[in-house]
Amino acid sequence: MSKTQRIKTYYRNLSLADKLRLSYFAVLIPMLILVIISVVNMYVGNARYKDIVESAVVAGEFSLDFKEEFDYETYLLVVENKTIEESAVYPMLDEAGRIVDRLNELTEDDEEDSRLSSAKQYLTNLHKYIERIELNLLTGNMYEENMVIWENDVQIVTALLSETLNEYIYNEIRNIQAARDDLERKTVISMVMTAVGAVLLLGATLLFSIRIPRSIIRPIYEIRDVTGQVAEGNLSVRTHIEYGDEVKELGESLNVMIDKIEELLDQVTVEQERLHHAELELLQAQINPHFLYNTLDTIVWLAESGEQAKVVSMVGSLSKFFRTSLNQGKDNISIGEELQHAGSYLEIQQVRYQDILSYEIAVPEKLWKYMIPKITIQPLIENALYHGIKNKRGMGCIRVTGEAFDDHFCIYVSDDGIGMSDERLEKIRNRISHMDPAKGEIFGLYNVNERIRLRAGDDYGISIDSKYGYGTTVCIKLPYMVSEA
């Protein structure tokens, strides 16, 4: 007797229960493997994405103004405007070193490791230069040599350090995009494998309904119908077999399988939402280079004009603006902090546009303690300035006000700029409500509305009223939330 014949004879001699048990293994083990593969793929992809995002966040702690600030602090030390004890050069080097060390712990890429090694060497060189300057100051009459060190060593190395860390951040952003694509690809593969497994399970169930005794044909038909609906995407169905211990066990196993498929699909949905949320956070963390360039250009112009008081004011406002933008990675901040951030932005812009811009911030103090998604008001102010005030001839005013209601509160950003036609206003409202961002001012409005919706729910967000020739008002509707800290 051949081996194939022996296997067939053995199968025929099995009891119905044993045959069904074999059927369970034939069906459930592949499905379990699919589930495990899908979960592992999702876990690995999500872990990689999380590590890359964390690395980008840590790199973002490095001050964009490090070169200018460190060069200036060193200059003050060289001209003996500050003593070494008063100077911030060593604390700045220590903070930069801490960031580089933390990035070394997170980075696994060889190219990025090489950049971080270069950055560490630059910091070591800066330490040496500062120590030489300090020694020359103690020796006395070494001003010329210290100026040479400052001009030929310190400024070059700080430029190299800033360029290296900027390249690191750029590559981390590219890695985030690659990780996102990989996670989407694994998600599609998992869904296809799950659908194929469901189809195979349907075929196996149909085969069993022919082979097993007539007494269990009816429950097998029920199982077949359920699996057919699952294959079509209906995961709310379940089997309800009340008789036949063996068939009943099969039905219960099928229910477990559907629960696992539903759990896996729910997990995919959650991961997609987290991915979308991370992309929005990354977008909001990016600083507008034109705004920074124009602000620094204005500061230089004021300094050359001898407007030291305005220079100090603008630098202070810019510092506060970036401090709130970073905010140690927090998603939500208090209304008070957000208004300070908006005020810093308006102070900077008023120096640049003093002939056309005035502003007023009058939000009731009782609302300051409540929380708001970070960088919510400033984009609306920027919209009002560039698309409202600048398109109007003469002086314009931007007002930020607030109003409390029973179960929510509103922050209003109003301008008396050019306003919008009814057709334009309706078009913008439709794009925001249908989550259809476009280039230009609508993208900033969409981004603010989407971040509020993700954090607070679909009942909250922004609404817009405008009249051509009279101005525009944007209402930010938020629930009462307080910090848990």
Residue pairs with C-beta under 8 A, 6 or more apart in sequence:
1 9
11 19
14 22
16 212
16 213
16 246
17 246
19 211
19 212
20 208
20 212
20 246
20 247
20 249
20 250
23 204
23 208
23 250
24 249
24 250
24 253
26 204
27 200
27 201
27 204
27 205
28 253
28 257
30 197
30 200
31 197
31 201
31 257
31 260
34 190
34 193
34 194
34 197
35 194
35 260
35 261
35 264
37 190
37 193
38 186
38 189
38 190
38 193
38 194
38 264
39 264
39 267
41 186
41 189
41 190
42 183
42 186
42 187
42 190
42 267
42 268
42 271
45 179
45 182
45 183
45 186
46 183
46 271
46 274
48 179
48 182
49 176
49 179
49 180
49 183
49 275
49 278
51 106
51 108
52 172
52 175
52 176
52 179
53 176
53 278
53 282
54 106
55 103
55 106
55 107
55 172
56 169
56 172
56 173
56 176
56 282
57 329
58 99
58 102
58 103
58 106
59 99
59 103
59 165
59 168
59 169
59 172
60 169
60 285
60 326
61 99
61 326
62 96
62 99
62 165
62 169
63 69
63 322
64 287
64 292
64 322
65 322
66 92
66 96
66 158
66 161
66 162
67 155
67 158
67 159
67 161
67 162
69 88
69 92
70 89
70 92
70 93
70 126
70 154
70 158
71 150
71 154
71 155
71 158
73 82
73 87
73 88
73 89
73 92
74 89
74 129
74 130
74 133
74 150
74 154
75 150
76 82
76 87
77 83
77 84
77 87
77 89
77 130
77 133
77 134
77 137
78 133
78 143
78 146
78 147
78 149
78 150
79 143
80 137
84 90
84 134
84 137
89 130
90 130
93 123
93 126
93 127
93 130
96 123
96 161
97 120
97 123
100 116
100 119
100 120
100 123
103 112
103 116
103 168
104 113
104 116
104 120
107 113
107 116
109 171
109 175
111 171
112 168
112 171
112 172
115 164
115 165
115 167
115 168
115 171
116 168
118 160
118 164
119 161
119 164
119 165
119 168
122 157
122 158
122 160
122 161
122 164
123 161
125 153
125 157
126 154
126 157
126 158
126 161
129 149
129 153
129 154
129 157
130 154
132 149
133 146
133 149
133 150
136 142
136 145
136 146
136 149
137 146
173 282
176 278
176 282
180 275
180 279
183 271
183 275
187 268
187 271
187 272
190 264
190 268
191 265
191 268
194 261
194 264
194 265
195 231
198 227
198 230
198 231
198 261
199 231
201 227
201 254
201 257
202 224
202 227
202 228
202 231
205 220
205 223
205 224
205 227
206 224
208 220
209 217
209 220
209 221
209 224
212 220
212 247
215 244
216 244
216 246
216 247
219 239
219 241
219 243
219 244
219 247
219 248
219 251
220 247
222 239
222 240
222 241
222 251
223 239
223 241
223 247
223 250
223 251
223 254
226 237
226 238
226 239
226 254
226 258
227 254
229 237
230 237
230 258
230 261
235 258
235 261
235 262
235 265
237 258
238 255
238 258
239 251
239 252
239 254
239 255
240 251
241 247
241 248
241 250
241 251
241 252
242 248
273 454
276 454
277 454
280 447
280 450
280 451
280 454
281 331
283 447
284 374
284 375
284 447
284 451
285 325
287 322
287 325
294 352
295 314
295 318
295 348
295 352
298 314
298 348
298 351
298 352
299 311
299 314
299 315
299 318
302 310
302 311
302 314
302 351
303 311
310 351
313 347
313 351
314 347
314 348
314 351
317 343
317 344
317 345
317 347
317 348
318 344
318 348
320 340
320 341
320 344
321 341
321 344
321 345
321 348
324 333
324 337
324 338
324 340
324 341
324 344
324 374
324 375
325 341
325 374
325 375
327 333
327 337
327 374
330 374
331 373
331 374
331 455
332 371
332 372
332 373
332 374
332 455
332 481
332 483
333 341
333 371
333 372
333 374
334 368
334 369
334 370
334 371
334 372
334 483
335 363
335 367
335 368
335 369
335 370
335 371
335 372
335 402
335 411
336 368
336 369
338 372
338 374
338 375
338 376
338 377
339 361
339 363
339 368
339 377
339 400
341 375
341 377
341 378
342 361
342 377
342 378
342 381
342 400
343 361
345 378
345 381
345 382
346 357
346 359
346 361
346 381
346 398
349 357
349 385
350 357
350 358
350 359
353 385
353 389
353 390
355 395
356 389
356 390
356 392
356 394
356 395
356 396
357 385
357 389
357 395
357 396
357 397
357 398
358 395
358 396
358 397
358 398
359 397
359 398
359 399
359 400
360 397
360 398
360 399
360 400
361 399
361 400
362 399
362 400
362 401
362 402
363 400
363 401
363 402
363 411
364 402
364 403
364 404
366 404
367 402
367 404
367 409
367 411
369 482
370 409
370 478
370 480
370 481
370 482
371 481
371 482
371 483
372 411
372 476
372 478
373 448
373 451
373 452
373 455
376 411
376 448
376 451
376 452
376 476
377 400
377 411
377 413
377 476
379 444
379 445
379 447
379 448
380 413
380 444
380 445
380 448
380 462
380 474
380 476
381 398
381 400
381 413
382 444
383 441
383 444
383 445
383 474
384 398
384 413
384 414
384 415
384 417
384 472
384 474
385 398
385 415
386 441
387 417
387 418
387 441
388 396
388 415
388 416
388 417
388 418
388 419
388 471
388 472
389 396
389 398
389 415
389 417
390 417
391 417
391 418
392 416
392 417
392 418
396 415
396 416
396 417
397 415
397 416
398 413
398 414
398 415
399 412
399 413
399 414
399 415
400 411
400 412
400 413
400 414
401 411
401 412
401 414
402 409
402 410
402 411
402 412
403 409
403 410
403 412
407 479
407 480
408 460
408 477
408 478
408 479
408 480
409 477
409 478
409 480
410 475
410 476
410 477
410 478
411 475
411 476
411 478
412 473
412 474
412 475
412 476
413 473
413 474
413 476
414 471
414 472
414 473
414 474
415 471
415 472
415 473
416 470
416 471
417 471
417 472
418 468
418 469
418 471
419 466
419 467
419 468
419 469
419 470
419 471
419 472
420 428
420 466
420 467
420 468
420 472
421 468
422 468
425 464
425 465
425 466
428 442
428 445
428 464
429 463
429 464
430 436
431 437
431 438
431 442
431 446
432 442
432 445
432 446
432 449
432 461
432 462
432 464
435 446
435 450
436 446
437 443
437 446
437 447
438 446
445 462
445 464
445 474
448 462
448 476
449 461
449 462
452 460
452 461
452 462
452 476
452 477
452 478
453 460
453 461
456 478
456 479
456 481
457 479
459 477
460 477
460 478
460 479
461 476
461 477
462 474
462 475
462 476
462 477
463 474
463 475
463 477
464 472
464 473
464 474
464 475
465 472
465 473
465 475
466 472
466 473
